[in-house]
């Protein structure tokens, strides 16, 4: 479970978007708030259950919806069409392994991309008022020797 400092961070994040702090929301954010963690709702439920967090599956679904609607987590489809959730909020792309479906986070800064500059450039070239983007790169990792 989250430490006192992390708990305060989650309280602040929830409050900043007008949401009430609850233990299920805190536990969900804590579980998702790591790089390279992209569970389905069922996987999240099972992971929290293994940690001893008494949260029902319906509560997981409800809170995932609320957290997504308030921009605290992202929802995306993997290559198999399963809905997955991502709570790592640093601007990043997803590397998707087409063979295994594994999703790996890649910070935009590692690609030399500045989020704001990219949005501005796309807006300038298209005339669109672009608010956000998601970058997903699909392929296969190098063979292990």
C-alpha positions in Angstrom: 0.0 0.0 0.0 1.1 3.6 -0.6 3.4 5.4 1.9 2.2 8.6 3.7 3.9 10.9 1.1 2.4 8.9 -1.8 -1.0 9.1 -0.1 -0.8 12.9 0.0 0.2 13.0 -3.6 -2.8 10.9 -4.6 -5.1 13.1 -2.5 -3.7 16.2 -4.2 -4.1 14.7 -7.7 -7.7 13.7 -7.0 -8.6 17.1 -5.4 -7.0 18.9 -8.3 -9.6 17.4 -10.7 -12.5 17.8 -8.3 -12.6 14.2 -7.1 -13.0 13.0 -3.5 -10.2 10.8 -2.1 -11.2 7.2 -1.5 -9.2 4.1 -0.7 -10.2 2.3 -3.9 -9.1 5.3 -6.0 -5.8 5.6 -4.1 -5.0 1.9 -4.5 -5.9 2.0 -8.2 -3.7 5.0 -8.8 -0.9 3.5 -6.7 -1.0 0.3 -8.8 -1.1 2.1 -12.1 1.3 4.8 -11.3 4.4 3.0 -12.5 6.2 2.7 -15.7 5.4 -0.3 -17.9 2.2 -1.3 -16.0 -0.8 -1.6 -18.3 -3.3 -4.1 -16.8 -6.8 -4.9 -17.9 -9.5 -4.2 -15.3 -9.4 -7.9 -14.4 -5.6 -8.0 -14.1 -5.8 -4.9 -11.9 -8.4 -6.5 -9.7 -6.3 -9.7 -9.3 -3.2 -7.6 -8.6 -4.9 -5.6 -5.9 -6.5 -8.8 -4.5 -3.0 -10.4 -4.2 -1.9 -7.3 -2.2 -4.8 -7.8 0.2 -6.8 -4.8 -1.0 -10.5 -5.6 -0.5 -11.9 -4.0 -3.7 -14.7 -5.5 -5.8 -14.4 -5.8 -9.5 -17.4 -3.5 -10.1 -15.7 -0.9 -7.9 -12.6 -1.3 -10.1 -14.6 -0.7 -13.3 -16.5 2.3 -11.8 -13.3 4.0 -10.6 -11.3 3.3 -13.7 -14.1 5.1 -15.7 -14.1 8.1 -13.3 -10.3 8.4 -13.2 -10.1 8.2 -17.0 -12.9 10.8 -17.4 -10.9 13.1 -15.2 -7.6 12.6 -17.0 -5.8 10.8 -14.3 -5.3 7.6 -16.2 -5.3 6.6 -19.9 -7.3 3.8 -21.5 -6.1 2.1 -24.7 -6.6 -1.1 -26.7 -3.8 -3.6 -27.0 -3.2 -5.5 -30.3 -5.7 -8.2 -29.2 -8.4 -5.6 -28.7 -8.3 -5.8 -24.9 -8.8 -2.5 -22.9 -5.8 -1.7 -20.8 -5.1 1.2 -18.4 -2.0 3.3 -17.9 -1.5 5.7 -15.0 2.0 6.8 -15.8 1.4 10.5 -16.7 4.8 11.5 -18.0 4.5 12.1 -21.7 5.4 8.8 -23.3 4.9 6.5 -26.3 4.0 2.9 -26.2 6.2 0.2 -27.8 3.9 -2.7 -28.5 5.3 -6.2 -29.1 3.2 -7.6 -31.9 4.1 -11.2 -30.9 3.4 -11.1 -27.2 1.2 -8.0 -26.8 3.5 -6.6 -24.1 3.5 -2.8 -23.9 6.6 -0.9 -22.9 6.7 2.8 -22.0 9.1 5.0 -23.9 9.4 8.6 -22.6 9.0 11.2 -25.3 12.2 12.9 -24.1 14.1 9.7 -25.0 12.8 10.2 -28.6 13.9 13.8 -28.6 10.2 14.9 -28.7 8.9 17.9 -26.8 5.2 17.4 -26.3 4.2 21.1 -26.4 6.4 21.8 -29.4 5.1 18.8 -31.3 1.4 19.8 -30.6 2.2 23.4 -31.7 3.9 22.2 -34.9 1.0 19.9 -35.8 -1.5 22.6 -35.1 0.4 25.0 -37.3 0.7 22.6 -40.2 -2.9 21.4 -40.1 -4.9 24.3 -38.7 -6.4 22.0 -36.1 -6.5 22.9 -32.4 -4.7 19.8 -31.3 -5.1 19.2 -27.6 -3.3 15.9 -27.1 -1.9 12.9 -28.8 -0.9 9.3 -28.2 2.0 7.6 -29.9 2.0 3.9 -30.3 4.8 2.1 -32.1 4.2 -1.5 -33.0 6.8 -4.1 -33.8 9.0 -6.8 -32.3 11.9 -6.4 -29.9 15.4 -7.5 -30.9 16.1 -11.2 -30.5 17.8 -12.2 -27.2 21.1 -13.9 -27.6 
